[in-house]
Amino acid sequence: MADNHTGEELSAQFRDASRFWIQRVFVPLVVGVGLLGNVVTIVVLTRRRMRSSTNVYLTALAVSDLLYLMFVFTLSFMHYPSIHGPSYQWYWHYYGFGIWFTDATTYTSIWLTVSFTVERYIAVCHPMRGRLICTESRARKVEQSDSIQTQENKITITLIAVVILFMVCQIPTAITLIYNLFHQPPMNSVEENIGLGLGNIFNFLVTVNASCNFMLYCALSDKYRRTFLLTFLPSCYHPPSPSRHSTVFSSLYDGRSTLRQSVHTSSIRGCSTNGDNVKAFKRASNYNARIQNNEAQPSLHPAENNVPSLLLKPPPRTLNCDSTGDLNF
């Protein structure tokens, strides 16, 4: 009997300690960080250069997480002793609606995570069909231009990290809810006290999940970091050095101005690694060597000097290497 009484006291202490530290200390801190991070995410992902179907889902997720943090913070007031006074009756009228809004934003975040997971599956496993299905306009109606495979992989890695964080933080709460559906412990028992203490911890994990996606984007997305710096800290932004491809093309051609301009245009617009550009580069190098050795008398007419036509006329298909239209990681 004494052991049972001691167990009830210890479990009650665990329940009260978890309620105090989580609801009155950690939740306000995490909510403050999460509100700031989600606001920054919404601003960054809605920039013109970040527009894509995937970012539409991530922006909606940031909005949903922002609302969740606001409502869960208001629900934490119930653990303050003074809130039970008669002057705070308005809060208890709001409390029921607050629980409903908190649950609604949680479910919205869950289905948004499912939605962009399905979209990423289509983009990776069925890329040709994904161009028809995963469009930005269709993503806006529910809650892609071509890109390099490496960047697609980085997008996938980032979304996988978001999903893993989501599962780690949400699954304990889901298990607790399922358990409570089939078993209701006695009032003030050891089992109930431990369940309430664990519930505080598991609910705090959900709050952490709603606050930490910003950190994943900063850690894994180069384009997100660049857009963040350009938007909020432009003085700290240092543009990346030009690529080796464009630097080599611009430094080797010091002949006629027409030739330099055409090669420069081709190197900017033809930013792909196909064989045509490699052949054009070798043929242009041979022609430049002939000019330096006085083996040919160059003129402005390409037919007289047998200048490769590809150098004087850029290929009809152009690709802007920096406008992948997605999280250009």
N, C-alpha and C positions, 0 to 999 in steps of 0.2 A: 504493500500500500504506500509506504514511504517512497519507494522507488518510482511508483507511478506519479506521485505528487511532485517529486524532483524533476521527472521528465516533463511534466506540464509546465513547470516554472522555466526550465531551460528552453523549451520550445517557444514559450511566450516571450522570453527575452530575445531569442533569435528573430521572432516575428517583429517585435517592436524596434529592434536595432536595424533590421533591413528596411523597415518602413521609414525610419528617421533618416538614415544615411542616403538612401536612394531617392525618396520622394522629396526631401527637404534640402539635400546637399547636391547630389550628383545630377538629378534631373534638371534643375535650373541651369547648371553649367553646360550640360550637353545640349539642352534646348537652345541656349544662347549661341553656341558654336554652330549648331545645325541651322538655325534661322539665318545666320550670316552666310553660311556656306551655300544654302539652297537659293538665297537671293542672288548671290554671285553666279551660281550655276545657271539660273534663269536668264540673267543678263548676258552671259557669255554665249550660251547655246542659241540665243535668239539673234545673234549678230548675223549679218548677211553672209559672211564667209563660212559660217558654221551650219548653214541651212542644209538639211537632209532629212530623209524619212526617219532614220534612227534617232537623230537628235530631237525630232518631234516627240517621240516616245520618252526620251530622257528628260525633256523639258516638262512634259506632263507629269512625269514621276517626281521631279523636283517640286512642282506646285503641290502635288498631293502630299509629299513629305512635309512641306512647309506648313500646310494646314493641319496635318496630324500633330506636329510639334506644338503648334499654338493651342490646340484643343487639349492635348495631354498635359500641357503645363497648367491649364486652368483646372483640370481634374485633380492635380496634385495639391491644390489648396485645401482639399477636404482633410488632409492630414495635419493641418495647423489647428491647434486647440481653439484659437479665438474665432474660427470660422463657424463654430456651432452656436455662437451667440445670437440673440434675437435680431440684431441689426444686420445680419447677413442672410436673412430669409430669401432674398432674391437669388442668392447663389444656389440654394437648394431647388429653386424653381428651374434654374438653368441646368442643373446637374444632369438630369435625365436626357435633355437635348445634347449636352456635351458628350455623354457616353455614346449617343447615336452618331453624332458627327465624327467622333474619334474612330468608331468602328467602320463608318462609311469610308473615311479616308484610308484606313488600313486596307480594306478590301480593294479599293481603287488602286493602291500601290501594288497589291498582289497581282491583279489582273493586268496592269501595265507591264509588270515584270514578265508575266507569261507571254504577253503580246510581243514584246521585242525579242524574247527568246525564240518564239516561233519564227519571227521575221529573220533572225540571224541564222536559224536552221535552214530556212529556204534559201538565203543568200549563199550559204556555204555548200549545202548539199544539192541544191537545184539552182545554180546561178542564172541560167538562161530563163527559167520560169520566174525567178525573183525579179528580173527587170520589168516584168509585166504585172506582178502582184504587189511587190513592195514599193509603191510609189509614195511620194510625199503627200499628195492630195488624198490618197486613200488612208494614209496614216492619220491625217487630221480628221477624217470622217469617223474613226473609231478612237478612240483612245485605246536615178542613181547613175549617176553617170559612171562611166568606166573608171576603174581605179587599179592600182598596182596590187599584186597579190600580197606583198609584204604588209602593206597598209591594211588590207582586208584582214589579215591575220591578227594585227594589233587591235583592230576594232573588236574582233571576236574575243581576244584575250581580255580586253577591258570589260566587255559585257559578261564574260564568264566570271570575272572577279566580282562584278555587281551581284550576279546570281548566287555565287558562293556565300558572300556576305549576307545576302538575304536569307538563304537557307539556314545558316548558322544562327542567325538572330531570331528567326521566326519559328523554326521547328520546335524548340522547347515550349513556347507558348501554345502552339497547336497541339502538342502532346498533352499538355496540362488541361486544355479545354476538352479534349476528347475523353480524358480520364474522368473529369468532373461530370461529364454527361452520364456516365454509367455508375459512378460511385460518389456518394455524398457523405463525407466524414461527420461524426458527431460534433456538436457545437463545443468550442473551447477544449477540444481534445488535442493530444499531441500531434495527431495526424493533420488536423485542421491548421494548427499553428505553423507546422512545417510547410504545409501547402501554401499558406498565405505568404510566408517568408520567401519561398521559392517563386511564388507568383510575382512578388515585387522585383526580384532579380530578373525573371524572364521578361516582364514588361519593360524593364530598363533596357534589355537587349534590343527590343523592338525600337525603342527611342534612339539607341545608338545606330541602328540600321538606317533610320530616317535622317541621321545627321552626317554619315560618313561617306556617302557617295561622292561628295565634293573632293574628298581626299584621294579617292581612287582615280578620279579624272585627272587631278593634278599629277599624280604619280605615274600614270600610264599614257597620257595623251600629250604629245608634243604640241599639237595644234591648239588644244585647250589652254595649255600654259601660255603659248604665244598670244592667243586672243585675250586671255586674262591680263597679261602685261600691257598689251596695246590698249585695252579698255580702261584699266584702273591705274597702271603704273607705266605710262609710256616712256618716262625718262629712264626707266630701268631696263627697257627692252633693247636688245642688241640683235639686229637681223643676222641670220646665218650667213656664212661666207658662201660665195658662188660655187656651184658644183664644178668638179674637175672637168666634166664634159664641156661645159660652156667656156671655161677658162682656157682649155687647150685649143678650142676652135678659134677663140678671139685672139690668141697670142701668136699662132703660127702663120697667119695670113697678113702679110705686110705689103702685098703687091698692089694691084690696081684697086681703087676705091670701090669700083663696081663689084669686084670679086669679094672684097672684105664684107661689103654690105650684104651680099647674097648669102655668104657663108654664115654671117651673124644671124640673119633671118632664119636660115634653115636650122641652126643650132637652138634657137629659142622655140620655134614652132614644132620642130620635129623631135620632141623630147622622148623618143622611144628607143629601144635597143634593137631595132630590126636590122637586117643585113644591108638594106639599101643605104642607110646613113653611113655604115662602116665602109662600104664600097666607095661612096661619094667622098668620104674623108681621105681615103688612100689615093683616089684619082686626083683630087685637088692638091694633095701633097706633092705628087709627081709633077703636076703642072706648075706648081710654085717653084720646084727645083729647076725646071726647064727655063723659067723666066730668069732666075738668078744666074744660070750658066750661059745666058744669051743664046740658047738653042732655039728659041722661038721669039718672034716679034709680036707681042700682044697688042691687040686692038680692042675696041669696045664692042665689036661684033662677034658673038659667040661662034658663028659658023666658020669664021676665018681662023680661029685659034683652036677649034675643036674642044672648047670648054664644055665640060659636062653640063647638060641642060638642067640637071637636078639642082646644081649649085646656083643657077641664075633664076630658077623658078621654084619656089618652095612647094613641097608636096601638097596635094589638094586637101588631105585630111590633117587637121591640126589638133593638137592635144595640149591643153594647158596643164602643166605638171603639178601645179599647186592647187588646182581647183577640183579636187577629187569629189567634192560635194558631200563628204562625210567627215567623221572624226578622223582627220588626217594625222594619225598617230605616228 
